[in-house]
Amino acid sequence: MTSAFAAALTRVEGSVLDLTGRLVRCPSITSDTAAVESALTELSSYLADSGIEVDVSRSAAGAPMLRARVSGPGEGVNILLQGHVDVVPVDEGWQRDPFGADVDGGYLYGRGTCDMKAGLAGFAGVLRALQSCGGPRRGSVTLLVDADEETGSDSGLIPYIAKHGLSEYDWAICGEPTGLQPFLGNRGLLWVSVTVRGCAAHAGIPGAGLNPVPVAAELVTDLGAKGERAEQTPTESNPLTITTFHAGTVPNSIADTAVFTIDRRLQPGDSADAIIDDLRAAVARAAQRHPSFEFGLDVVKRWPPCLLDENSDLAQAAYHAADSITGHASFGFDEACNDASFLSEAGVPTIIWGPGDPALAHTSDERVLLDDITRAMHGYGRAVETLLSVT
């Protein structure tokens, strides 16, 4: 890393820690429009104060997307830094103000510290340091921030990509928490809803109706057994999980409809279409056994898995940068889903890499080491500089 850029990163350390706290104090739960806007305003102000041009656009659904870029005069590698400003709702287990941004024992506590406001602040620090050095000689670094990742990015990043594309970018870093170790990919998922329709009746006269509950329960049992078997296979295939079951409104009436949902996690290489076909076949077999009932299956959400080649320039740049800031480096894999999937699906090779223990995300003890925030920023800076030098 050039001494000028390294010095610039060191100069912004304090402001990056302050920005992280300010972001955490914005209770930007996905559904809280005002709080999300407040967090984006904090981030925009931090970048604009350094003369970085910031643009906030909106999707047709009204979801905001923040884009900021620092570019050089010559053509070169274009790097995308991507994250989200929204957080999940607060659970009841918090022993401190979840949006207080308390500092205790070298940790910053609060909802969103790990997932993923510390990573966002580190990205912002890189742009600010790069801007203070006059920008790169060639190429560019862009920060792209969405506001509904925690609910699937359906209103923000996905329509943004559909409208604008990401073909201009060569590499992307998604700043989700990884304990500062580069993750090469993440799982995907399918959410499926299955409906069984019968005929409502008084519970005291069950023969007057068709009760969909035991029929749906039979199908749930069949699919659940299949999921348990998959979990025990040595291929580490991801089992399906039955997550919800809804039927009826009162105990003395037979419902006309029973609905249950399925969560099926995907590994890189899994065929979502083949899995959906298997589920449709299972539902069709149930329909043959129970011809008096109607069955339906709807795919609610597809979230593709992704995987980066560990020998790529991006993976190697992140690996060596992680080694420089932690003293050791190893590639990992994210068991959850995140926006890296959509970046990768759009054709941008993406690595997942950020401060914070991923096991603490979404918990009532969410926290991140202050030192890890600045370490992440220096790691990002080192990787970015390495990639910008690639011709």
Rosetta blueprint (number, residue, H / E / L):
1 M L
2 T L
3 S H
4 A H
5 F H
6 A H
7 A H
8 A H
9 L H
10 T H
11 R H
12 V L
13 E H
14 G H
15 S H
16 V H
17 L H
18 D H
19 L H
20 T H
21 G H
22 R H
23 L H
24 V H
25 R L
26 C L
27 P L
28 S L
29 I E
30 T L
31 S L
32 D L
33 T H
34 A H
35 A H
36 V H
37 E H
38 S H
39 A H
40 L H
41 T H
42 E H
43 L H
44 S H
45 S H
46 Y H
47 L H
48 A H
49 D L
50 S L
51 G L
52 I L
53 E E
54 V E
55 D E
56 V E
57 S E
58 R E
59 S L
60 A L
61 A L
62 G L
63 A L
64 P E
65 M E
66 L E
67 R E
68 A E
69 R E
70 V E
71 S E
72 G L
73 P L
74 G E
75 E E
76 G E
77 V E
78 N E
79 I E
80 L E
81 L E
82 Q E
83 G E
84 H E
85 V L
86 D L
87 V E
88 V L
89 P L
90 V L
91 D L
92 E L
93 G L
94 W L
95 Q L
96 R L
97 D L
98 P L
99 F L
100 G L
101 A L
102 D L
103 V E
104 D E
105 G L
106 G L
107 Y E
108 L E
109 Y E
110 G L
111 R L
112 G L
113 T H
114 C H
115 D H
116 M H
117 K H
118 A H
119 G H
120 L H
121 A H
122 G H
123 F H
124 A H
125 G H
126 V H
127 L H
128 R H
129 A H
130 L H
131 Q H
132 S H
133 C L
134 G L
135 G L
136 P L
137 R L
138 R E
139 G E
140 S E
141 V E
142 T E
143 L E
144 L E
145 V E
146 D E
147 A L
148 D L
149 E H
150 E H
151 T H
152 G L
153 S L
154 D L
155 S L
156 G L
157 L H
158 I H
159 P H
160 Y H
161 I H
162 A H
163 K H
164 H H
165 G L
166 L L
167 S L
168 E L
169 Y L
170 D L
171 W E
172 A E
173 I E
174 C E
175 G L
176 E L
177 P L
178 T L
179 G L
180 L L
181 Q L
182 P L
183 F E
184 L E
185 G E
186 N E
187 R L
188 G E
189 L E
190 L E
191 W E
192 V E
193 S E
194 V E
195 T E
196 V E
197 R E
198 G L
199 C E
200 A L
201 A E
202 H E
203 A L
204 G L
205 I L
206 P H
207 G H
208 A H
209 G L
210 L E
211 N L
212 P H
213 V H
214 P H
215 V H
216 A H
217 A H
218 E H
219 L H
220 V H
221 T H
222 D H
223 L H
224 G H
225 A H
226 K H
227 G H
228 E H
229 R H
230 A H
231 E H
232 Q L
233 T L
234 P L
235 T L
236 E L
237 S L
238 N L
239 P L
240 L E
241 T E
242 I E
243 T E
244 T E
245 F E
246 H E
247 A E
248 G L
249 T L
250 V L
251 P L
252 N L
253 S E
254 I E
255 A L
256 D L
257 T E
258 A E
259 V E
260 F E
261 T E
262 I E
263 D E
264 R E
265 R E
266 L E
267 Q L
268 P L
269 G L
270 D L
271 S L
272 A H
273 D H
274 A H
275 I H
276 I H
277 D H
278 D H
279 L H
280 R H
281 A H
282 A H
283 V H
284 A H
285 R H
286 A H
287 A H
288 Q H
289 R H
290 H L
291 P L
292 S L
293 F L
294 E E
295 F E
296 G E
297 L E
298 D E
299 V E
300 V E
301 K E
302 R E
303 W E
304 P L
305 P L
306 C E
307 L E
308 L L
309 D L
310 E L
311 N L
312 S L
313 D H
314 L H
315 A H
316 Q H
317 A H
318 A H
319 Y H
320 H H
321 A H
322 A H
323 D H
324 S H
325 I H
326 T H
327 G L
328 H L
329 A L
330 S L
331 F L
332 G E
333 F E
334 D E
335 E L
336 A L
337 C L
338 N L
339 D L
340 A H
341 S H
342 F H
343 L H
344 S H
345 E H
346 A L
347 G L
348 V L
349 P L
350 T E
351 I E
352 I E
353 W L
354 G L
355 P L
356 G L
357 D L
358 P H
359 A H
360 L H
361 A L
362 H L
363 T L
364 S L
365 D L
366 E L
367 R E
368 V E
369 L E
370 L H
371 D H
372 D H
373 I H
374 T H
375 R H
376 A H
377 M H
378 H H
379 G H
380 Y H
381 G H
382 R H
383 A H
384 V H
385 E H
386 T H
387 L H
388 L H
389 S L
390 V L
391 T L
